[in-house]
């Protein structure tokens, strides 16, 4: 005998099917205009509906196109971010020809690690992230950061502490 969970899953699948039927063409057309590429638009539209399928409890949508657009935009941003990280990584490798290029598997793992770091830092407010990166990556003294950004040293200290707390929670929470 089917359970309530089974009925809920079947209803969710049917709702996603209806959403796909009613809005897939529209979403793909919007993405094609944004991306200028039919194949990428089709892939991103498919990924959007895959994400919807994996997110139960969103069956009663008042604004389905806004919801689909938000998911597609987030996925598109993630793709662009990944492509930018890959380009930056490959450019850094090219700039240091004396280094032996890591294997493709190691490159993939490094890019995934960079994505994870970027995702954590993306959760910080822009000014806090900038201060944190200046202090941690550029090893700038707090007084120099304060002078460059025209803030107090106390603001810099609090931003670095906030950044460290944010990273700690992201890793260990």
PyMOL commands that set and color helices and strands:
alter all, ss='L'
color gray80, all
select helices_A, chain A and resi 4-35+38-53+64-95+104-122+126-136+142-149+153-172
alter helices_A, ss='H'
color red, helices_A
deselect
rebuild
show_as cartoon
